[in-house]
């Protein structure tokens, strides 16, 4: 009987800690809004360009830029300098790839 109580207690504690560690899903629109704010904060010499950026989040919530769909070296360096390693208030899931179009003005 004592083993059954101990097993039940361990099961309850295990499941409550599991549900406490799950992060709520952050919408892509919220992530996009935060990224656009990061890009707009910096002055650039780049004329209006639309760029698709593929990125993920590290365990610390930092943006890790994986791919920038542009052949312009200025755009590549601008995006990597201004996004790579920045921390968002509400990052998305770790190791999930996000692809978003961003307009650089």
Secondary structure, DSSP 8 states (H G I E B T S, - for coil): -HHHHHHHHHHHHHHHHHHHH------HHHHHHHHHHHHHTS-----SEEEEEEEEE-TTSBEEEEEE----HHHHHHHHHHHTT-B-TT---BT--EEEEEEE-
